[in-house]
Amino acid sequence: MERYNITEIVKAAKRRTKLPENFNDLDEMTKERIRRQAQADDMTPEALYEVIKTQRASDLNPHGNGFDPDAIAKAALAR
């Protein structure tokens, strides 16, 4: 039986796909999901989307462990 590294499969898929540049470019279903999460987190949907983009970029960074709380905080506060 062949073994797969799920983490590497997910990272490869993320590298091949790009996130839309801004919140308004998302499809309606995704916008609604982000709106609900943002409301629960007491932040704007646009700020949450920036956090999502920043975290994704950080996750794909080959020069680190993928977690940069300062970058995430800056993205959240930028909105």
N, C-alpha and C positions, 0 to 999 in steps of 0.2 A: 504494500500500500504506500502510495506516494504522500509525503507530508508537505504541507503548504505553510508558508510564513504569512499569516493573515495581515500582520502589520505592514509588511512590505507590499502586499497586494493593494491595500488601502492607500498607502503613500503613492504608489505608482498611478493609481486611478486619480488621486488628487492632483498629481503633477500634470496629467494629461488634460484635465478640465480646468477651466478658468471661472472664477466667480465674476458676476457682473460688477462693473465699476461702482455703481451706487445702488442704494436701496430701491429706488424707483424703477430700476431695470429688471427687478425680480418678477417672477410670475406671481399671480394673485394668491395662490395657495401658500407659497413661501412667505410672502409679505404678511399674510394673516398669522401664520405661525410665529413669525418674529414679533409682530405686534403684541400677541398674547404673552409671549415670553418677556418682552420689554416692559409691558404693563406690570407683570408679576415682579419684575426686578426693579421697578420704579425708575425707568430710564426711557429715553426716546427710542423708537425702532431704528432710526438712523444711527444712533450711537451704538446700539447693540450690534447692528450689522457691521459697523467698523471694528468692533471687538472680534466678531466672527472672522472677518477678513484678516485681521492682525494675528489672531491665534492660528489660523490656517497657514499663513506665511511662516509663522514661527515653527509650526509643526513640520513644515517641509524644509526648514533650514538644516542643511547637512553639517553645519558647524556648531552644533549644540544639542542640548537635550530637548529642544522644542518648546520649552516653557519660559516665557519672558514676561513676568508680571508687570514690569515697568512699561513695556510696550503696550500691553493690554490696557493698563490704567490710562496711559496717554491717549489711546484711541477712544476710550470711553469718555474722557474728560474733554476731548476735542469738540464734541458736539454740544 
